[in-house]
Amino acid sequence: MKKKFLLLMPLIAVTVVLSAKETLHSVNFTMADPTPKRVTPSEGDEILSFSSRLQKSMKSVVNIKAIQSDPNSERLQELMRDPYFRRFFSMPNHHPRGALGSGVILTQNGYIVTNNHVVEGATEITVTIPGSTKEYTAKLIGTDKDSDLAVIKIDATDLKPIQLGDSNYLKVGDVVFAVGNPFGVGETVTQGIVSALNKNHVGINQYENFIQTDASINPGNSGGALVDSRGALVGINSAILSRSGGNNGIGFAIPVSMVKRVATSLISNGKVTRGYLGVTISDLNSDLNALYNHKQGAVIVNLEENGPAYKAGLKRGDLIYKINGKAIKDAASLKSTVATLKPNNPADFEIERNKKEMKAKVIMGSRDGFVLGKTLDRALGGMKLSELNQENMQQYRLPPSTSGVLIEDVYPRSQAERAGFQAGDVIIQIENSNIASLSDLKKVVRRYKNRPKRIYVNRYGTILMFAMR
């Protein structure tokens, strides 16, 4: 039976953009001891219980109700065309107007973190805190789709903020608890262990560095807390891997290190600004290992023309193994590290080129200006596009000599589907312009905006032409 992911998401998820009215320069989180002692159960007639440790954290997890006023909105239709959305969640024929999730109190004065997909598109958000039936109207402070996190705020004082742990000190086998406030029935707790760390290639959000746990996470717990045996927050529950839609003991949580960084940015600025390098990257594999002295890092397979890496003199085939002294283990590690860098600031890169170590200073760009994704998806009539790299070329069994832009998916009932495009097609030319990268595609699409255009694709060695507006 085919596996599928289930995002712990509300039944309606549509985008609104609200800006923060207040600007803060720092957030005073309540921190737990970053280096706790690990102990084994005592012998004798004692009962091992975590009840007293979890009481505080349970008071910090709230119920969130997100209401969407127009279930037939344009954004909902867009989401339904998104193949990733369809993979994660099957929409019923009747779309309810409200959905429930959980959130975690960060500050005494009402800042609450949750998943972006819990509140995305909501025209009204209400919050119920533990031990009370009062509903608070919440204000959306900011969302970050790339990490699937959002911050909301209620007008309240003397709330019980959760203590933040340090996910960098987590170890596989540590006991953890998933705390939620689902469906308005009150707080719930399930127990498990940390099954794995630094999980990526899950396909849930842009920046993946998940904590995997077998603690039972169920719909409605989305946005709730994953806490250690002291009750300190180590992650925000986000998704489960499931064959049937039920819990099968594989859950994913966003680590608190990322939560802290994103929440601070959202509270301070209403958005998250990330560094941008302008490269396509790949992991080392057994074949590539013989070509490099360093056995960890990320290999550059393509560069955006005039992007930050290109301007700094980086080249295809360079192996990036350190940034600002921090070791880069693989492509996912590079992606996460670059995202933490500030745009327009220099960063020191250590690279290997032709088995020689080199250094380069890169002035980071801003991912805010990187607008290819959904814009091009719509401009080309409903298709998911990506740069060619070693991973997706192997996935679609494309020969190494293939060049162009890969069509990873074609949305059902879209203009692209009606025109005849298929997943695995490689766009090689539009009108008289050759296409070698997303950057090329972006320029050509702008040039032919709202005009008919001939698009040439390579379909497993056969060149086909389609006409689209």
PATI-166233 format. One record per residue (C-alpha): x, y, z. Coordinates in steps of 0.2 Angstrom, whole numbers, plus 2048, in hexadecimal, padded with zeros to 3 digits. Example, Ala and Ser with C-alpha at 12.3 -4.5 7.8 and 13.67 -1.06 7.14 Angstrom:
BEGIN
83E7EA827/8447FB824/
! end
This chain:
BEGIN
800800800/8068117FC/80C81C80A/80682E80C/80983D817/7FB845821/7FE856826/7F685A836/7EC86882E/7DC870830/7CE86C823/7D087D81B/7E1885817/7E189580D/7EE8A480D/7EB8B5815/7F98C2818/7F88CC827/8068D782E/80C8D9840/8078EA847/8148E9854/8278E7852/8328DF85F/8448DD85F/8458CE86A/83A8C0872/83D8BB884/83A8A8883/83A89E893/848892891/84B881899/85C87B89E/86587788E/86F869895/86385E89F/86984E8A7/86283D8A1/85D8308AE/85781E8AE/8478198B7/8498158CA/8478038D1/83B7FE8DE/8288028E1/8298138D8/81E8178C9/8268208BB/81B82F8B7/81D83F8AD/80D8478B3/8158548BE/8218598B0/81485B8A3/8088658AC/8108758A8/812872895/80086C894/7FB87D89A/80488588C/7FC87C87E/7EC884877/7DE87F86B/7DD88985B/7CD88B850/7D089283F/7C1898835/7C189B822/7B38A581C/7B48A0809/7B788D807/7B68907F4/7C389D7F4/7D189F7E6/7DE89A7F2/7D588A7F7/7D48857E5/7E68897E3/7EA87D7F1/7E086F7EA/7EA8717DA/7FA86E7E4/80085C7E3/80985D7F4/7F88637FC/7EF8557F4/7FC8497FA/7FB84E80C/7E885080E/7D984A806/7CC858805/7BA852808/7AC8577FC/7A4863809/7B187080F/7AE874821/7B0886826/7BA884835/7C987883B/7D287584B/7E4874850/7F087785E/7FC885863/809888870/80B89787B/81C8A0879/8198AF884/80F8B5893/8078C3888/7FF8B887B/80B8B386D/8078A1867/81089685B/807889850/80888283E/80688D82F/7FA880828/7EF882838/7EB894835/7EF897823/7E18A081A/7D78A282A/7CB8B282A/7C88AF83D/7D38A684A/7CD8A285C/7D789B86A/7D2892879/7DF890887/7E0881893/7D48818A2/7C988E89A/7BA88F88E/7BD8A1889/7C18A3877/7CE8B1872/7CE8B8861/7E08B785B/7EA8C284F/7F58BA842/8068C1845/80F8B9837/8118A882D/81F89F826/81A892819/82B88C816/82D885828/81A88282A/81A88E83A/80F89D83E/80D8A884D/7FD8AF854/7F98BA863/7EB8BC86F/7E78CA87B/7EB8C288B/7F78C3899/7FF8B78A6/7FE8A989A/80989989D/817899890/81F88988D/831886891/83C884881/849876881/857874875/854868866/866868862/86985D872/85B85086E/86183E86B/859830863/850826871/84C83587C/83A834883/82E84187C/81C84687D/81084D870/80585A879/7F6860870/7E5868872/7DB861864/7C986385F/7C586D86E/7C485E87A/7D3864885/7E585F887/7EC84F881/7FD846884/80583887B/81683087E/82382A873/83682C86F/840835863/841829854/84D833849/854845847/858850839/84B84882E/84A85081C/84384B80B/832849813/82A855807/82085F814/828870814/83687A80C/84287981B/842867822/84C862831/83E85883A/83E84E84B/83683D847/82D836856/821827859/817831866/80583085F/801840856/7F084284F/7E684F845/7E285E850/7F385C859/7FB86684A/804875852/80586D863/81586A86D/82185C86D/82985C87E/837853887/83584A897/83785A8A1/829862897/83586E88D/83087187B/83B86886E/83086985F/81F86E857/815860851/81286183E/80E851835/80C83E835/811831828/802825826/7FC81881A/7EA81A820/7E982C827/7EA825838/7F9826844/806818840/81481E84C/81D829840/81B83C844/82584B840/82885B84A/83186B846/84086D852/83F87B85F/84F882858/846887848/83688B851/84089885C/8488A084D/8398A1842/82D8A7851/83A8B5855/83A8BB843/8278BA842/8248C4852/8318D184E/82E8D483B/81E8CA837/8288C082A/8388B5829/8468BB81E/8528AD818/8638AD80F/8648A87FD/8728A07F4/86C89D7E3/87288B7E0/86B87A7DC/87486D7E8/87685A7EA/87C84E7F7/88C8457F6/88A8327F1/8958237EF/89A8287DD/89E83A7E2/8A78367F1/8B78307E7/8B78427DF/8B884C7F0/8C484B7FF/8B685180A/8A984480D/89B850813/89385F80B/8888657FD/88D8657EB/8888737DF/88086D7CF/87A87D7C9/87B8907CC/86E89E7C9/8768AA7BD/87B8BA7C7/8758B27D7/87F8B37E8/8898A37E5/88D8A87D3/8938B97D7/89E8B27E5/8A78A77D8/8A08967DD/89F8897CF/8968797CB/89E86B7D3/8A48757E2/8A186B7F3/89B877801/8A186F811/8A187E81D/89888F81F/89E89B82C/8A788D834/898881836/89987082E/88E86D81F/88985A81F/87E859810/872863805/864865812/87186B81E/877878812/86587E80E/861880821/871889824/86F895816/85D89981C/86489F82C/8708AC824/86B8BE822/8698C5811/8768D280B/8828CB818/8928C2814/8958B0818/8A58A6818/8A489680D/8B188880D/8B087E7FD/8BA8707F5/8BD8727E2/8C78657D9/8CD85E7E9/8D486F7EF/8CD8787FE/8C788A7FA/8BF898803/8B28A47FC/8A88B3804/8968B37FE/88A8C2800/87A8B9804/86A8BE7FA/8588BE800/84C8B07FD/83E8BD7FE/8448C27EC/8438B07E6/8318AF7DF/8338A17D2/8288947DB/8158977DB/8178A67CF/81E89B7C1/81288D7C6/8038987C1/80C8A07B3/80E8907AA/7FD88A7AD/7FE87E7BD/80F8747BD/81B8727CB/82D8767C5/83E8737CB/8508747C6/8588637C1/86385B7CD/86A84A7D0/85C8447DB/84D8497D0/8568437C1/8588327C9/8468327CE/8408367BC/84D82B7B4/8548397AA/8658377A2/8748417A9/87584C799/86385379C/86286679E/8538717A1/8468747AE/83C8657B5/8298647B6/82785A7C6/81485A7C6/8068607BC/7F68667C6/7E685D7C2/7DA8677B7/7E78747B4/7EB87D7A3/7FB8737A3/7F38637A5/7E6867797/7F586C78C/7FD85B78E/80C85E79A/81184F7A5/81C84D7B4/82D8497AF/82D8547A0/83C86079F/839871798/84887578C/841884782/834892782/83289A771/84389E76B/84B89E77C/85588F783/85088A795/85E8837A0/8588897B1/84A8917BB/8528A17B9/8518A07A6/83F89A7A7/83B8A97B2/8428B67A6/8398AE797/8288AD7A0/8298BF7A4/82D8C3792/81E8BA78B/8128BE799/8008BC794/8058B7782/8048A677A/81489D77A/81C88D773/823882781/82F87477C/832865787/83D856788/83384778C/83F83878E/84883D77E/83A842774/838855771/82685B772/81E86C76F/80F874779/806884777/80188E786/7FC8A078B/
! end
